[in-house]
Amino acid sequence: MTVVSEELQRFIADYDDLGINLLTVDGRILLFLQQRKQSRIKELMLASGSSYRGFYLALDRLKEKGLITSVMDPEDKRARIIQLSSG
């Protein structure tokens, strides 16, 4: 039997309430950001294990739900950084 921390159980339950299964591309994106706090798009896409199209569809869904934000990388104006929304 796997023991899951109460914090992780709450984290998963919060997203279940929003209709997001954390085993999906959307979920893998959220879990990666939960651990790292922010990520450049390329790194996040690789971590999600998704196709280009599937990744961007997932990003759009998460943005529409207000769960993530995208900001310009201050070190490289061509790059975008994705992070969990603070709300």
The 8 nearest C-alpha neighbors of each residue, nearest first, counted from 0:
[[1, 2, 3, 4, 8, 5, 7, 6],
 [2, 0, 3, 4, 8, 7, 5, 6],
 [1, 3, 0, 4, 5, 8, 7, 6],
 [4, 2, 1, 7, 5, 8, 6, 0],
 [5, 3, 7, 6, 8, 2, 9, 10],
 [4, 6, 8, 7, 9, 3, 10, 2],
 [5, 7, 9, 4, 8, 10, 3, 11],
 [6, 8, 10, 4, 9, 5, 11, 3],
 [7, 9, 5, 11, 10, 6, 12, 4],
 [10, 8, 12, 6, 7, 11, 13, 5],
 [9, 11, 7, 13, 8, 12, 6, 14],
 [12, 10, 8, 14, 9, 13, 7, 15],
 [13, 11, 15, 9, 14, 10, 8, 16],
 [14, 12, 10, 16, 11, 15, 9, 17],
 [13, 15, 17, 16, 19, 11, 12, 18],
 [14, 16, 12, 18, 19, 17, 13, 11],
 [15, 17, 14, 13, 18, 12, 19, 11],
 [18, 16, 14, 15, 19, 13, 64, 12],
 [17, 19, 15, 16, 14, 20, 13, 21],
 [20, 18, 15, 14, 17, 21, 26, 25],
 [21, 19, 22, 23, 26, 15, 18, 14],
 [26, 20, 22, 23, 27, 19, 25, 11],
 [21, 23, 26, 20, 27, 24, 25, 19],
 [24, 22, 26, 25, 21, 20, 27, 19],
 [25, 23, 27, 26, 47, 28, 57, 49],
 [26, 24, 28, 23, 57, 27, 29, 21],
 [21, 27, 25, 23, 29, 28, 24, 22],
 [26, 28, 24, 30, 29, 47, 25, 31],
 [29, 27, 31, 25, 26, 30, 47, 24],
 [30, 28, 26, 32, 27, 31, 33, 25],
 [29, 31, 33, 27, 32, 28, 26, 34],
 [30, 32, 28, 34, 33, 29, 27, 35],
 [33, 31, 36, 35, 29, 34, 30, 37],
 [34, 32, 30, 31, 36, 35, 29, 83],
 [33, 35, 31, 32, 36, 30, 37, 29],
 [34, 36, 32, 37, 33, 31, 38, 30],
 [37, 35, 32, 33, 34, 82, 83, 38],
 [38, 36, 82, 35, 32, 81, 80, 83],
 [39, 37, 81, 80, 43, 40, 42, 82],
 [38, 40, 80, 42, 41, 79, 81, 43],
 [39, 41, 43, 42, 44, 80, 38, 79],
 [42, 40, 44, 43, 39, 45, 38, 46],
 [43, 41, 45, 44, 40, 39, 46, 38],
 [42, 44, 46, 40, 45, 41, 38, 47],
 [45, 43, 41, 47, 46, 42, 40, 54],
 [44, 46, 42, 43, 47, 48, 41, 49],
 [45, 47, 43, 44, 48, 42, 31, 28],
 [48, 46, 44, 49, 27, 45, 28, 24],
 [49, 47, 45, 46, 44, 50, 24, 27],
 [50, 48, 47, 54, 53, 51, 24, 44],
 [49, 51, 53, 52, 54, 48, 44, 55],
 [50, 52, 54, 53, 55, 49, 44, 56],
 [53, 51, 55, 54, 50, 56, 49, 57],
 [54, 52, 50, 56, 55, 51, 49, 57],
 [53, 55, 57, 51, 52, 56, 49, 50],
 [54, 56, 58, 57, 52, 53, 59, 51],
 [55, 57, 53, 59, 58, 54, 52, 60],
 [58, 56, 60, 54, 25, 55, 59, 53],
 [59, 57, 55, 61, 60, 56, 62, 54],
 [58, 60, 62, 56, 57, 61, 63, 55],
 [61, 59, 57, 63, 58, 62, 56, 64],
 [60, 62, 58, 64, 66, 63, 59, 67],
 [61, 63, 65, 59, 67, 64, 60, 66],
 [64, 62, 60, 65, 61, 59, 66, 58],
 [63, 65, 61, 62, 66, 60, 67, 17],
 [64, 66, 62, 63, 67, 61, 84, 68],
 [67, 65, 84, 61, 64, 62, 83, 68],
 [68, 66, 83, 84, 62, 82, 65, 61],
 [67, 69, 82, 84, 81, 83, 62, 70],
 [68, 70, 81, 80, 79, 82, 67, 71],
 [71, 69, 80, 79, 72, 81, 68, 82],
 [70, 72, 79, 76, 80, 73, 78, 69],
 [71, 73, 75, 79, 74, 78, 76, 80],
 [74, 72, 75, 71, 76, 78, 70, 79],
 [73, 75, 72, 76, 78, 71, 77, 79],
 [76, 74, 72, 77, 78, 73, 71, 79],
 [75, 77, 78, 72, 71, 73, 74, 79],
 [78, 76, 75, 79, 72, 71, 74, 73],
 [79, 77, 72, 76, 75, 71, 80, 39],
 [80, 78, 71, 72, 70, 39, 40, 69],
 [79, 81, 39, 70, 38, 69, 72, 71],
 [82, 80, 69, 38, 37, 68, 39, 40],
 [83, 81, 37, 68, 67, 36, 84, 32],
 [84, 82, 67, 66, 68, 85, 32, 36],
 [85, 83, 67, 66, 86, 68, 82, 65],
 [84, 86, 83, 66, 67, 82, 68, 65],
 [85, 84, 66, 65, 83, 67, 68, 64]]
